[in-house]
Amino acid sequence: MTTVAEYEPAPEYVWSANNSLAYTPRGMPPAAYPLLVHLLGRQEPGGRCLFTHDALAAEVEINRTQVTRGLQHLSFARMVLKEGNGVYRLNPMVAGFRTPTEQLQAIAAMDDDERIDHPDFQERYEKRLAQYEKEKEERALLRKRPVEPPIDLAARRRR
């Protein structure tokens, strides 16, 4: 019998304060928690994570829609940031590093808005979520607008 370990090298060991669950905001969808825990275990030093939504869905055993929604909420909480297609980075306050000094340097370089230990963290999360919902409603309204008939340029020229 072959195991996953035979096909895939183990991720490099990283040091982490492992305080991420203490900072998760109230109201996140249930899928966000196993996603965060999985990413914490699969990250590279510095919090970089490489995956597709399909692969993550298979590994965590949830559907792709739940992965997308969970990652959105982790992003609203500033716990996971998307850097590109298939490239994500954990917030330095929860990410693993080679040494505690590396983590402290990364945290010191963060903007105030990125910090998850901010006293207004929950309110900031809720504000980002509300803004997303508002933008989503606006996009839906735009899709429902009646399509105006095309302008007849030939008729305009005849006038």
Secondary structure, 3 states (H helix, E strand, C coil): CCCHHHHCCCCCCCECCCCHHHHCCCCCCCCHHHHHHHHHHHCCCCCEEECCHHHHHHHHCCCHHHHHHHHHHHHHCCCEEEEECCEEEECCCCCCECCHHHHHHHHHCCCHHHCCCCCCHHHHHHHHHHHHHHHHHHHHHHHHCCCCCCCCHHHHHHC
